[in-house]
């Protein structure tokens, strides 16, 4: 069956993430995931490889990526590792060519997952010494934007280009953006991280309509996680930041929920133009379009649920400390609450 048999134009219809798509469609599909030597990317690569896909995992970390590919291959899955720097366009071209060769001459699903959080809030980067007009502040960092936005921009461009390769299947190619709820509500610990994730959301907005009506239609969707336990959120500087305090007090979303959304967008042929919010309490369609108020109401409800759950947990902790005070006949609970 040729490309002409693929449904066009695609429709954007709200999704129920409680419904598991038929993963048999993933058998033999060619998938590329950047930033996948560990964390969210590796978890997604593993799940899709288990479904029978040929998966190219890519990362700038060669040793970690090679070890991950070796472990998955030993389990009987078809996986290769390709070292690549997403901020380099030639490097990404080489990556796509190797992924296409590994996938029997085509690419079916691309997940531009590579991302970092390297800079602080602008206020935290300001010089601490007294203001002096005879000296200039050092140039602020920008590397997060280079990886999280420019790298994703390159990946999306190349995906849309190479999706047009001939295919003997009715499977509609899938581009799955990995943004963040920071692209909806901001991120106090890093201005560049917020900028990059709002930018990925803008790239999603700017491509989904044209992708639906293209000669070779492409399904374009977005995943927006809350805090997820990864190597990045385990770093000391993150734990000590405002964001780290938020994650401690308001909880985190399980990495399996992110995988659930990515796999759904990869396999479900009806999934197009949707944004999945990954909250501690589950995965929801944010309705990030005109009909859904561009995610406003759904995002607000999701965040209020997170805040409500955190408040209940805090009250339980306070009640337990009060009980311990009463039993011990001391005011240790007051001290612990202040410390917390």
C-alpha positions, 0 to 999 in steps of 0.5 A, spaced: 500 500 500 502 506 498 502 513 501 496 515 498 492 510 502 494 514 508 488 518 511 488 525 509 487 530 512 488 528 519 483 530 525 484 532 532 480 529 536 480 529 544 484 522 547 482 518 552 489 515 555 486 510 559 485 506 552 491 502 550 492 503 543 494 496 539 501 496 539 502 491 534 502 497 529 509 498 532 512 491 529 517 492 524 517 500 525 523 504 524 523 509 530 528 514 532 529 517 539 534 523 541 537 523 548 535 516 549 541 513 553 538 514 559 531 516 563 525 518 559 528 517 552 531 510 554 524 508 558 520 510 551 525 506 547 525 500 551 517 500 551 517 501 543 523 495 542 519 490 546 513 492 541 517 489 536 520 496 533 527 497 530 529 503 535 535 507 534 537 510 540 541 517 540 545 521 545 551 525 546 554 520 551 557 514 548 559 510 553 552 510 556 548 509 550 552 503 547 551 500 554 544 501 553 543 498 546 548 492 548 543 491 554 537 491 549 540 487 544 542 482 549 534 481 550 533 480 543 530 487 541 532 490 535 536 496 537 542 500 535 546 506 538 548 512 534 552 518 538 550 525 536 550 532 538 543 535 537 545 542 536 549 540 530 545 540 524 551 535 520 551 531 526 543 530 526 543 529 518 548 523 519 544 520 525 537 520 521 541 517 515 543 511 520 537 510 523 533 510 516 538 505 514 537 501 520 530 501 519 530 498 512 530 505 508 525 509 512 523 512 518 516 512 522 516 515 528 521 521 531 521 523 538 526 529 539 527 528 547 534 530 548 534 536 553 538 539 559 537 544 564 543 548 564 542 555 566 538 558 572 533 564 573 536 570 570 536 573 577 540 568 579 545 569 574 546 577 575 553 579 578 553 579 586 558 585 587 556 592 587 554 595 581 559 598 577 558 602 570 566 601 569 565 593 568 560 589 564 556 583 567 558 576 564 554 574 558 549 569 560 548 562 559 544 559 553 546 552 552 539 550 554 536 553 548 541 550 543 539 543 546 532 544 547 529 548 542 535 548 536 536 541 537 528 539 537 527 544 531 533 540 527 530 534 529 523 536 527 525 539 520 529 532 518 523 528 521 518 531 516 523 531 510 525 524 511 518 521 513 516 523 505 521 517 503 517 511 500 513 506 504 509 500 503 504 501 508 498 505 510 502 507 517 502 515 518 508 517 520 509 520 527 512 526 530 512 526 538 515 533 541 517 532 548 515 539 552 514 540 559 508 543 563 514 548 564 511 550 557 504 552 560 506 554 567 513 556 567 519 554 571 522 558 576 529 555 577 531 556 569 529 562 564 532 558 559 528 552 560 522 555 560 523 559 554 525 552 551 519 548 553 514 554 551 518 554 544 517 547 543 510 548 544 510 553 539 513 549 534 508 544 535 502 549 534 506 551 528 507 544 524 501 540 526 495 543 521 500 543 515 502 536 517 495 534 517 494 536 510 501 535 507 501 530 501 504 525 506 500 526 512 504 526 519 501 526 526 504 531 530 503 531 538 506 533 544 508 530 551 508 535 557 511 532 563 510 534 570 517 533 574 519 526 573 525 522 577 530 522 572 538 523 573 537 531 571 532 532 577 537 528 582 542 533 581 544 536 587 543 543 584 536 541 582 534 538 589 537 545 592 533 549 587 526 552 587 524 547 582 527 541 587 523 544 593 516 544 588 518 537 586 519 535 594 513 538 596 508 537 590 510 530 588 513 527 581 509 524 576 512 516 574 516 515 568 511 510 566 506 515 565 510 519 560 512 512 556 504 511 556 503 518 552 509 517 547 507 510 546 500 512 545 502 517 540 506 513 536 501 507 535 495 510 535 493 512 528 487 517 530 492 521 535 494 527 532 494 535 534 494 533 541 498 535 548 498 530 553 499 533 560 503 528 565 501 529 572 502 525 578 495 523 578 495 521 571 495 523 564 490 527 561 489 530 554 490 538 555 485 540 550 491 545 547 487 548 541 481 553 540 476 548 542 480 546 548 481 553 550 489 552 548 490 548 555 487 553 560 482 549 563 485 542 563 492 545 565 489 549 571 485 543 573 491 539 573 495 543 577 489 545 582 489 537 583 497 537 584 496 543 589 490 539 593 494 533 593 500 536 596 496 540 601 492 534 604 499 530 604 502 537 608 496 537 613 497 529 614 504 530 616 502 536 620 497 532 624 502 526 625 507 531 628 502 534 633 500 527 635 507 525 636 508 532 640 502 530 644 505 523 646 512 525 647 509 531 651 514 536 647 514 541 642 518 537 637 513 537 632 513 545 631 521 545 630 520 539 625 515 543 621 519 549 621 525 545 618 521 542 613 
